[in-house]
Amino acid sequence: MNGELSEKNHEFSDIWRRLKEDPVFFAKVILDFHPFPYQAELLRCKSKRIVAAWGRQSGKTTCIAVKVIHFCFMNPNRTVLIVSRGLRQSMIMFRVIRHMIMSNKLLRKSVVRHTNTMIVLRNGSTIHALPCSQEGANLRGFTAHMVILDEAAFISETVIMNVVFPMIATTDGTIIMLSTPWGKEHIFYRCFTDPDWWTQHVKTEQCPLVKKSFLEEQRRQIGELRYKIEYEAEFIEDINAFFTQEMLRKSVILFGSRKILLEKDIREAEKFTDGEYFLGCDLGKRVDYSVVALFKREYDSDKGRYIYYLVHIKQFPLRTLYRHVRSYIKWLYDKFPIVNGCIDQTGVGESQIEMLRDEIPNIEGVPLYSAQQKQDVMMYLYVLMERGQVAIPHYHPEYGRELITQFNEQRYSYSRVRGRVAIEERGVMTFSHPEGRHDDMLWACALAIYATKPYRRAGMGVVG
């Protein structure tokens, strides 16, 4: 009898040892999760400096959720922080972790407290989901044993160096950076190329759950550049891109955890009376969309300058009648204290502006049929973005990443028009986007920012 008990105890201790030492065994036995080979590689990695560049839908969120659960359940009195640029992003991974724990009868017994952003286990280990503000104020004061930086390429490098790394100074803790690539001027890329960091590169095509036909469709729909970044996890920057990825990252970081107002949010709210707002509208033709963008101006006393935050953007279905667009613009003017608005007056736009001016005096047309005027409008947006004065979201609740992608896809070249012949030489900028794609959201934003430009000549939008 004693021999049988001793044998059972030995078997139990062997299983416990395997559970503690092998996260893949833990995942299969406890969570009924069978990782793909590249997921198993990351789960078993014991390095304390990990950077993973994975393509979309390759399973990185689930994989890291398993790694966090194993770390906390097998090690007492540990603190894990899930950090991302905004609360929404950090909550995505946290919800996966919470679901895995609370839906498991065995693990659920070890939870002594849980909220929408925190889980406390009986062994003293805790898991927190935290947004990262522009300066990292939400993160200060924490000491951690493991920090997960989700979408690390969009978290301020200053925050990572000055706030996140000090968190693990006394714990000899682990930092894991996860992201799709976004340019090379960031610590995420430097760590990815640093031999002292354990790195992993996973393309979406490596995931058995993603069909090849889906990837081929995505390549056609979103263009080669975005496909290489999103699904092949490549660090790519087109030399002809008008906006650098560093400029876009800066604008995304500025946006922080602010919320984009959807149409339903505006309808449900009372009239907005705070601050100053600026509107831009790009009127679409048959193959283009009409888009209205609204920015709010706020003074940042720490930086000593104004910041323009995108608060609302509306893309109308193709072939929407212009009178519906006009009605929407009037409605926004009734809801917000809009200081000025700029509308593309190319083609039929001029007549639309005249009809709007009967009711809205502080709105003007910008002749985007002029190459010089298009350059002026886009360059003004460029200058303010370069100064860190324009804030846009990386992800929109209705349009996903389409907004930031249109910024990323905008190309430029120089040409001088002589009669009807364009000669490639230093002259006026011309702008383009990949075939089959759109840039209407971008131009609506550019016109809204142009509406903020002071000292404007009536009806021309030119600095005097």
C-alpha positions as CSV (number, residue, x, y, z in Angstrom):
1,M,0.0,0.0,0.0
2,N,2.8,2.4,1.0
3,G,4.6,1.5,-2.1
4,E,1.6,2.3,-4.3
5,L,1.2,5.7,-2.6
6,S,4.9,6.4,-3.0
7,E,4.6,5.5,-6.7
8,K,1.5,7.8,-7.2
9,N,3.3,10.6,-5.3
10,H,6.3,10.2,-7.6
11,E,4.0,10.3,-10.7
12,F,2.3,13.4,-9.4
13,S,5.6,15.1,-8.7
14,D,6.9,14.2,-12.1
15,I,3.7,15.7,-13.7
16,W,4.0,18.8,-11.6
17,R,7.6,19.2,-12.6
18,R,6.7,18.9,-16.3
19,L,3.8,21.4,-15.9
20,K,6.2,23.9,-14.3
21,E,9.1,23.4,-16.6
22,D,7.3,23.0,-19.9
23,P,4.7,25.6,-20.9
24,V,3.7,23.5,-24.0
25,F,2.9,20.5,-21.7
26,F,1.0,22.9,-19.4
27,A,-0.9,24.3,-22.5
28,K,-1.9,20.8,-23.7
29,V,-2.8,19.3,-20.3
30,I,-4.4,22.2,-18.5
31,L,-5.7,24.5,-21.2
32,D,-6.3,21.9,-24.0
33,F,-4.4,24.2,-26.3
34,H,-2.1,22.6,-28.8
35,P,0.3,25.2,-30.2
36,F,1.7,25.3,-33.6
37,P,5.5,24.8,-33.9
38,Y,6.3,28.5,-33.9
39,Q,4.0,29.1,-30.9
40,A,5.7,26.2,-29.0
41,E,9.1,27.8,-29.7
42,L,8.0,31.1,-28.2
43,L,6.3,29.4,-25.2
44,R,9.5,27.5,-24.4
45,C,11.8,30.4,-24.8
46,K,13.4,31.2,-21.5
47,S,15.1,34.4,-22.5
48,K,14.2,37.5,-20.5
49,R,14.4,39.8,-23.6
50,I,12.0,38.7,-26.3
51,V,10.9,40.5,-29.4
52,A,8.4,38.9,-31.8
53,A,7.4,40.3,-35.2
54,W,4.4,38.3,-36.2
55,G,1.9,38.8,-39.1
56,R,-1.8,39.4,-38.5
57,Q,-3.9,36.4,-37.4
58,S,-0.9,34.2,-36.7
59,G,-2.0,33.6,-33.1
60,K,0.4,35.7,-31.1
61,T,-2.3,37.0,-28.7
62,T,-3.4,33.4,-27.7
63,C,0.2,32.3,-27.5
64,I,1.3,35.1,-25.2
65,A,-1.9,34.6,-23.1
66,V,-0.8,31.0,-22.5
67,K,2.7,32.1,-21.6
68,V,1.3,34.6,-19.1
69,I,-1.0,32.1,-17.5
70,H,1.7,29.5,-17.1
71,F,4.1,32.0,-15.6
72,C,1.6,33.3,-13.0
73,F,0.1,29.9,-12.0
74,M,3.5,28.2,-11.8
75,N,5.3,31.0,-9.9
76,P,3.9,32.6,-6.8
77,N,3.9,36.4,-6.0
78,R,4.6,37.5,-9.6
79,T,3.3,40.6,-11.3
80,V,2.6,40.7,-15.0
81,L,1.6,43.8,-16.9
82,I,-0.1,43.8,-20.3
83,V,0.8,47.2,-21.8
84,S,-0.3,48.7,-25.1
85,R,-0.7,52.2,-26.6
86,G,-4.4,52.3,-25.6
87,L,-6.6,50.4,-23.2
88,R,-8.6,48.9,-26.0
89,Q,-5.5,47.1,-27.3
90,S,-4.3,45.9,-23.9
91,M,-7.9,44.7,-23.1
92,I,-7.9,42.4,-26.2
93,M,-5.1,40.2,-24.8
94,F,-6.4,40.5,-21.2
95,R,-9.9,39.3,-22.2
96,V,-8.2,36.2,-23.8
97,I,-6.3,35.6,-20.6
98,R,-9.4,36.0,-18.4
99,H,-11.5,33.8,-20.6
100,M,-8.9,31.0,-20.6
101,I,-8.7,31.2,-16.8
102,M,-12.4,31.6,-15.9
103,S,-13.6,29.0,-18.4
104,N,-11.2,26.4,-16.9
105,K,-12.7,24.7,-13.8
106,L,-9.2,24.0,-12.3
107,L,-7.7,27.4,-12.9
108,R,-10.8,29.3,-11.9
109,K,-10.5,27.9,-8.3
110,S,-7.3,29.8,-7.9
111,V,-8.8,33.2,-8.7
112,V,-9.5,35.3,-5.5
113,R,-10.4,38.5,-7.3
114,H,-10.9,39.7,-10.9
115,T,-12.1,42.9,-12.5
116,N,-12.1,44.2,-16.1
117,T,-8.4,45.0,-15.9
118,M,-6.9,42.8,-13.1
119,I,-6.8,39.2,-12.0
120,V,-5.4,38.2,-8.6
121,L,-4.5,34.5,-7.9
122,R,-4.4,32.6,-4.6
123,N,-0.7,32.2,-4.9
124,G,-0.2,36.0,-4.9
125,S,0.4,36.5,-8.6
126,T,-1.5,39.3,-10.4
127,I,-2.1,40.2,-14.0
128,H,-2.9,43.8,-15.0
129,A,-4.0,45.3,-18.3
130,L,-2.8,48.9,-18.6
131,P,-3.0,51.6,-21.4
132,C,0.1,53.6,-22.1
133,S,-0.4,57.3,-22.1
134,Q,1.9,59.6,-24.1
135,E,4.3,60.0,-21.2
136,G,3.6,56.7,-19.5
137,A,1.9,58.2,-16.4
138,N,-0.5,55.2,-16.1
139,L,2.5,52.9,-15.7
140,R,4.5,54.7,-13.1
141,G,4.8,53.1,-9.7
142,F,4.5,49.5,-10.8
143,T,7.2,46.9,-10.2
144,A,6.9,43.9,-12.5
145,H,8.3,40.4,-13.1
146,M,7.0,40.3,-16.7
147,V,5.9,43.1,-19.0
148,I,4.1,42.3,-22.3
149,L,4.3,45.2,-24.8
150,D,1.5,44.6,-27.3
151,E,1.8,46.5,-30.6
152,A,5.2,47.7,-29.2
153,A,6.1,49.5,-32.4
154,F,3.4,52.1,-31.6
155,I,4.4,52.7,-28.0
156,S,6.5,55.7,-27.3
157,E,10.2,54.7,-27.2
158,T,10.7,57.2,-24.4
159,V,8.1,55.4,-22.3
160,I,9.7,52.0,-23.0
161,M,13.1,53.2,-22.0
162,N,12.2,55.5,-19.1
163,V,9.2,53.8,-17.6
164,V,9.0,50.2,-18.6
165,F,12.6,49.1,-18.2
166,P,12.9,50.5,-14.7
167,M,9.9,48.3,-13.7
168,I,12.0,45.2,-13.9
169,A,15.2,46.6,-12.4
170,T,14.8,45.0,-9.0
171,T,13.1,41.8,-10.2
172,D,15.4,40.7,-13.0
173,G,12.1,40.5,-14.9
174,T,11.2,39.6,-18.5
175,I,10.2,42.0,-21.3
176,I,8.3,40.7,-24.3
177,M,7.7,43.0,-27.3
178,L,5.1,42.0,-29.8
179,S,4.1,43.8,-32.9
180,T,3.7,44.0,-36.6
181,P,6.6,46.0,-37.9
182,W,6.3,49.8,-38.4
183,G,9.5,51.4,-39.7
184,K,13.0,51.1,-38.5
185,E,13.4,54.3,-36.4
186,H,12.2,52.7,-33.2
187,I,13.5,50.5,-30.3
188,F,11.3,47.6,-31.6
189,Y,13.4,47.3,-34.7
190,R,16.7,47.9,-32.9
191,C,15.8,45.1,-30.4
192,F,14.7,42.9,-33.3
193,T,18.2,43.3,-34.8
194,D,20.1,43.1,-31.4
195,P,21.9,39.7,-30.9
196,D,21.3,40.0,-27.2
197,W,17.5,39.7,-27.7
198,W,15.7,36.5,-28.6
199,T,13.8,37.2,-31.8
200,Q,11.2,35.5,-33.8
201,H,9.8,36.4,-37.2
202,V,6.5,34.7,-38.2
203,K,4.6,35.3,-41.4
204,T,0.8,34.8,-41.4
205,E,1.2,32.1,-44.1
206,Q,2.8,29.9,-41.4
207,C,-0.5,29.7,-39.6
208,P,-2.4,26.5,-40.7
209,L,-5.7,28.2,-40.0
210,V,-5.3,30.9,-42.6
211,K,-6.2,29.9,-46.1
212,K,-3.9,30.8,-49.0
213,S,-6.9,32.2,-50.9
214,F,-7.6,34.7,-48.1
215,L,-4.0,35.9,-48.2
216,E,-4.1,36.3,-52.0
217,E,-7.3,38.3,-51.6
218,Q,-5.7,40.5,-49.0
219,R,-2.7,41.2,-51.2
220,R,-5.0,42.4,-54.0
221,Q,-7.2,44.5,-51.8
222,I,-4.7,46.3,-49.5
223,G,-1.7,46.5,-51.8
224,E,1.8,45.1,-51.7
225,L,3.3,47.5,-49.2
226,R,0.7,47.1,-46.6
227,Y,0.5,43.3,-47.2
228,K,4.3,42.9,-46.6
229,I,3.9,44.9,-43.3
230,E,0.7,43.3,-42.0
231,Y,0.9,39.7,-43.2
232,E,4.6,39.1,-43.8
233,A,5.8,41.2,-40.8
234,E,8.5,42.9,-42.9
235,F,10.2,46.2,-41.8
236,I,9.6,48.1,-45.0
237,E,9.5,51.8,-45.8
238,D,8.9,53.0,-49.4
239,I,11.4,55.8,-50.3
240,N,8.6,57.5,-52.2
241,A,6.3,57.5,-49.3
242,F,5.2,61.1,-48.5
243,F,4.8,60.5,-44.7
244,T,7.5,58.6,-43.0
245,Q,6.5,55.8,-40.6
246,E,8.2,57.6,-37.8
247,M,5.9,60.6,-38.4
248,L,2.9,58.4,-38.4
249,R,4.0,56.6,-35.2
250,K,4.4,60.0,-33.5
251,S,0.9,61.0,-34.5
252,V,-0.5,57.7,-33.3
253,I,1.3,58.0,-29.9
254,L,-0.1,61.6,-29.6
255,F,-3.6,60.2,-30.0
256,G,-3.1,58.0,-26.9
257,S,-6.3,56.4,-25.5
258,R,-8.6,59.1,-26.9
259,K,-11.9,57.9,-28.3
260,I,-13.1,58.5,-31.9
261,L,-16.7,59.8,-31.9
262,L,-18.9,57.7,-34.1
263,E,-22.0,59.1,-35.7
264,K,-24.2,57.4,-33.1
265,D,-22.1,58.9,-30.3
266,I,-22.7,62.4,-31.7
267,R,-26.4,61.8,-32.1
268,E,-26.8,60.6,-28.5
269,A,-24.8,63.5,-27.0
270,E,-25.9,67.0,-26.4
271,K,-24.4,69.9,-28.3
272,F,-20.6,70.0,-28.0
273,T,-19.6,73.4,-26.7
274,D,-16.0,72.8,-25.6
275,G,-13.0,73.8,-27.6
276,E,-12.5,74.7,-31.3
277,Y,-13.2,72.4,-34.2
278,F,-12.1,72.3,-37.8
279,L,-13.8,70.5,-40.7
280,G,-12.5,69.1,-43.9
281,C,-14.4,67.4,-46.7
282,D,-13.2,65.6,-49.8
283,L,-16.1,65.2,-52.3
284,G,-16.0,61.9,-54.1
285,K,-16.9,61.2,-57.7
286,R,-18.2,57.9,-59.0
287,V,-15.2,55.8,-58.1
288,D,-14.2,57.8,-55.0
289,Y,-15.8,58.2,-51.6
290,S,-17.0,61.5,-50.1
291,V,-15.4,61.9,-46.6
292,V,-15.9,64.4,-43.8
293,A,-13.2,64.8,-41.1
294,L,-13.4,66.8,-37.9
295,F,-10.4,67.8,-35.8
296,K,-10.4,69.5,-32.3
297,R,-7.7,71.9,-31.3
298,E,-6.3,71.8,-27.8
299,Y,-3.4,73.6,-26.2
300,D,-0.7,71.4,-24.7
301,S,1.0,73.5,-22.0
302,D,3.8,70.9,-21.5
303,K,4.8,71.2,-25.2
304,G,3.8,74.8,-25.6
305,R,1.8,74.3,-28.8
306,Y,-1.6,73.3,-30.1
307,I,-2.4,69.7,-30.9
308,Y,-5.1,68.8,-33.4
309,Y,-6.9,65.6,-32.5
310,L,-9.1,63.8,-35.0
311,V,-12.4,63.4,-33.2
312,H,-14.7,62.2,-36.0
313,I,-14.5,60.9,-39.6
314,K,-17.3,59.8,-41.8
315,Q,-16.9,57.9,-45.1
316,F,-20.1,57.9,-47.3
317,P,-21.0,55.0,-49.5
318,L,-20.0,55.3,-53.2
319,R,-22.4,57.4,-55.3
320,T,-23.9,59.1,-52.2
321,L,-25.8,62.2,-53.4
322,Y,-24.0,65.4,-52.6
323,R,-27.1,66.8,-50.8
324,H,-26.7,64.1,-48.2
325,V,-23.1,65.1,-47.7
326,R,-24.2,68.8,-47.4
327,S,-26.8,67.8,-44.8
328,Y,-24.3,65.9,-42.8
329,I,-21.9,68.9,-42.8
330,K,-24.7,71.2,-41.6
331,W,-25.6,68.8,-38.9
332,L,-22.0,68.8,-37.7
333,Y,-21.9,72.6,-37.7
334,D,-25.1,72.5,-35.5
335,K,-23.4,70.0,-33.1
336,F,-19.9,71.5,-32.8
337,P,-18.4,75.0,-32.5
338,I,-16.6,74.7,-35.9
339,V,-14.2,77.6,-36.4
340,N,-13.6,76.9,-40.1
341,G,-14.1,74.3,-42.8
342,C,-12.4,73.5,-46.1
343,I,-14.0,71.6,-48.9
344,D,-12.5,70.4,-52.2
345,Q,-14.1,72.6,-54.8
346,T,-12.9,70.6,-57.8
347,G,-15.6,70.1,-60.4
348,V,-19.1,70.1,-58.8
349,G,-17.6,71.0,-55.5
350,E,-17.9,74.7,-56.3
351,S,-21.6,74.6,-56.5
352,Q,-21.9,72.6,-53.3
353,I,-19.9,75.2,-51.5
354,E,-22.1,78.0,-52.7
355,M,-25.2,76.2,-51.4
356,L,-23.5,75.6,-48.0
357,R,-22.4,79.2,-47.7
358,D,-26.0,80.3,-47.6
359,E,-26.2,78.8,-44.1
360,I,-22.6,78.4,-43.1
361,P,-20.4,81.5,-43.6
362,N,-17.2,80.1,-42.2
363,I,-16.6,77.5,-44.9
364,E,-14.5,77.8,-48.0
365,G,-13.5,76.0,-51.1
366,V,-10.0,74.8,-51.9
367,P,-9.2,74.2,-55.6
368,L,-7.5,70.8,-55.5
369,Y,-7.5,70.7,-59.3
370,S,-4.4,72.9,-59.0
371,A,-1.2,70.9,-58.5
372,Q,0.3,73.8,-56.5
373,Q,-2.8,74.0,-54.2
374,K,-2.7,70.3,-53.6
375,Q,1.0,70.6,-52.6
376,D,0.2,73.5,-50.3
377,V,-2.6,71.5,-48.5
378,M,-0.6,68.3,-48.1
379,M,2.6,70.1,-47.1
380,Y,0.8,72.0,-44.4
381,L,-0.4,68.7,-43.0
382,Y,3.1,67.3,-43.3
383,V,4.7,70.2,-41.4
384,L,2.2,69.9,-38.5
385,M,2.7,66.2,-38.3
386,E,6.5,66.6,-38.4
387,R,6.2,69.1,-35.4
388,G,4.0,66.6,-33.5
389,Q,0.8,68.6,-33.7
390,V,-1.5,66.1,-35.4
391,A,-3.0,63.2,-33.6
392,I,-4.7,60.3,-35.4
393,P,-5.8,56.8,-34.3
394,H,-3.9,53.7,-35.4
395,Y,-7.2,51.8,-35.3
396,H,-10.7,53.1,-36.1
397,P,-13.7,51.2,-34.7
398,E,-15.5,51.4,-38.1
399,Y,-12.7,51.6,-40.6
400,G,-10.1,49.5,-38.9
401,R,-6.6,50.4,-40.1
402,E,-7.8,52.0,-43.3
403,L,-7.2,55.5,-42.1
404,I,-3.6,55.1,-41.1
405,T,-3.0,53.0,-44.2
406,Q,-4.0,55.8,-46.5
407,F,-1.4,58.0,-44.9
408,N,1.1,55.3,-45.2
409,E,0.3,54.6,-48.9
410,Q,0.5,58.2,-50.1
411,R,3.3,58.6,-52.7
412,Y,4.8,61.7,-54.2
413,S,7.0,62.8,-57.1
414,Y,8.1,66.1,-58.7
415,S,6.8,67.4,-62.0
416,R,6.5,70.6,-63.8
417,V,3.6,71.0,-66.2
418,R,4.3,72.6,-69.6
419,G,1.2,72.7,-71.6
420,R,-0.1,69.1,-71.3
421,V,3.3,67.5,-70.9
422,A,4.6,66.7,-67.4
423,I,8.4,66.7,-67.3
424,E,10.0,64.8,-64.3
425,E,12.2,67.4,-62.7
426,R,12.2,69.4,-59.5
427,G,9.0,71.4,-59.5
428,V,5.6,70.9,-58.1
429,M,4.8,67.8,-56.1
430,T,2.2,65.3,-57.5
431,F,0.6,62.8,-55.3
432,S,-0.6,59.2,-55.9
433,H,-1.8,56.1,-54.2
434,P,-1.6,52.4,-55.3
435,E,-3.9,51.3,-58.0
436,G,-7.2,50.1,-56.7
437,R,-6.8,51.9,-53.4
438,H,-8.2,55.2,-52.1
439,D,-6.9,58.3,-50.3
440,D,-10.2,60.1,-49.7
441,M,-9.9,59.9,-45.9
442,L,-6.4,61.3,-46.1
443,W,-7.5,64.3,-48.1
444,A,-10.4,65.0,-45.8
445,C,-8.0,65.1,-42.9
446,A,-5.5,67.3,-44.9
447,L,-8.3,69.8,-45.7
448,A,-9.4,69.9,-42.0
449,I,-5.9,70.7,-40.9
450,Y,-5.6,73.2,-43.7
451,A,-8.7,74.9,-42.3
452,T,-6.6,75.7,-39.2
453,K,-4.1,77.7,-41.1
454,P,-4.2,81.4,-40.0
455,Y,-4.1,84.5,-42.1
456,R,-6.1,83.1,-45.0
457,R,-7.2,85.0,-48.1
458,A,-11.0,84.6,-48.5
459,G,-11.9,81.6,-50.6
460,M,-8.3,80.7,-51.5
461,G,-6.9,79.2,-48.3
462,V,-3.4,80.7,-49.0
463,V,-1.1,82.3,-46.4
464,G,-1.1,86.0,-46.9
